[in-house]
Amino acid sequence: MGELFKGNDDSIGGIVGQLSFSSKVEDCNNSGQVIGKGDCIGGVVGVIHTDGNDPSDKEPAIVSKCYNSENINGNNCTGGVIGGATQYKSLTKKCYNLGEVNGTGTETGGILGKNNNLSTIDNSYYLEGTADLDEGSGSANDLAKNKEYITQDFVTTANATETIWKVESGKNDGWPILNE
């Protein structure tokens, strides 16, 4: 286990606390447990939201080619990759979560805690048994996969247009790592 990220505030992420429209978080991993007593706690990003300006002409926030390998504990809006996408559209692609996701309130998901229904999850998965739902907003657990799927099928699909992930014996306990 890596570092421990702990706080009493909202919007705590293993990499970024708050992300706004037209922003990107790419090519990263969190290997530290994240514990928050507030809302919107995520393995990579705490919350995606606007800054109060009209976001209708802006590009979506993107979280891409990231993974979380440690447990996430929060209140409302707790997610393995993103705690909450609360006010604006976002795209989560080619990401995975291995850590257990535990929320004491509402909207807890293996990939995304709270989805404002403008957010898209593409080719992203979480380890089965680590969360009850893909998104805390009520979707099923179609994105829950076993180790074989994540280390083989996910890697093959995600690498279809560029080599992003690789699996190397003796590294990351056999889970995919970013191709550097």
N, C-alpha and C positions, 0 to 999 in steps of 0.2 A: 504494500500500500504506500502511496505517495503522501503528499501533504494533506492536512485536514483544513478545509475551509469551513468556518463556523461563524454565524452571526445572528443577531436578533432582528435585523432589518429585512425589508422586502428586496427582491431582485438580486439574488445571489447566484452566481454561476461559477463553475469550475474554471472557466476561461474568461468570460465577460459577464458582468452584471446586467447591463442594459444595452440593447441594440436598437437603433432606429432605422427608418426607411432608407433605402439605397445603400445600406451598410452590408459588409460581408465578413463572415468568420469562416476561414477555410484552412484545411491542412493542419489540424491540431488534435490533440488528445488530452483528456483529463484523467489522471491516475490518482486523484486525491478525493477522499470522501467529502461530500458537501452536506452540511447540516445547517438548516435555517429555521428560525422560529416564525419568520414572516411568510409572505406569499411570493409566488413566482421564484421557485428554487429549481435550478437545472444543472445537469452534469456538465454542459458546455456553456449555455447561455441562460441567464436568469429570466429575462423578459424581453420581448420585442414590442415596442410601442412607438407612438408618434411623439413629437415634441410640442404638440399643440397646434402646429401648422397643418393646413390642408394637404394630406398625402396623396390625393387622387392622381396627380400627374407624376408621382415618384416611382422609381423602381422598387420592387419588393426587397425586403431584407433577406439575405441568403446565408444559410448555415450549410456548408458543404464539406465533404471529405473529413469528417470529424468523428471521434468516438470517445465514449466514457466507459471506464472500466471499474469504477468504484460506486459504492452505495450513495443514494441521494435521499435525504430526509427533509421534509418541509411541512408546511401547513396546506393552504389552498394553492392550486396551480403548481404542482410538482411533477417534473418530467426528467426522463433519463438523458435526453439531449437538450431540450428547451423546456423551461418551467411554464412559460405562458406566452402566447401570441395574442395580446389582449386588445389592441386597437388598430392593427394594420395588417395587410397581407404579408406573408412570408413564404419562403420555400426552404424545406429541409431535404437535402438530397445526398445520397451516398454516405450516410452516417449509420452508426450502430451503437447500441448500449448494452453493456454486460452487467451493470450494477443493479442491485435491488432498488426499487423506487417506492418510497413510503411517504404518504401524505396523510396528515391527521384531519384535514378538511376535505373539501371537494376537489374534483378535477385532478386526478393523478394518472399519468400515462407512461408507458415504456419509452416512447419517443417524445411526445408533447403533452404537457399537463393540461393547459387550457388552449383550446383552439377557437378563435372568433369566427370560424367558418370561412375565413378568407385565406387560410394557410393551407399549403399543399405539402404532403410528405411523399417523396419519390425515392424509390430504391433505398429505403432505410429500414432497419430492423432492430429488434431487441431480443435478448436471450429469453426463451420461454421460461416461465416461472418467476421472473423478476418483477412483473407487474401484471395487473389484471386486464388492462385495456391498452390499446395503441395510444389513444388520446383520452384524457380525462373527460372530454366533452361527450363521451358515450359510444365511440366506435368499438367494434369488436376487437378481438386480438389476432387479426389476420397477419400482423407484422411480427408476431412472436414466432421465433424460429429456433431450431436446435443448433448445436455447435457445428455439425456437419454442413448444414445449409449456409451458415454465416461464413465458415472457412472455405467453402467451395463455390456454391451457387452465387452468393452475394459477391464474392471476389470476381468471379467470371463476368457477371452482368455489369458490375461497376467498372470493370476494366475494358469494356467493349470498345470504347473510343479512345481511351488513354490509360496508361498503366498507373493506377492510383494506389492499389493495395497489393500486398504480398504476404505470404505466410512463410515464415522461416522457423525451422526446428530450433528449439531452445530460446526463442524470443517471444515475449508477451504470452507465455503459456500456450503457444500454438494458435493464438488469435491473430487476425489480420493486423498488419501494421502499415503505415503509410510508406509508399515507395519513395525513397529519398534520392 
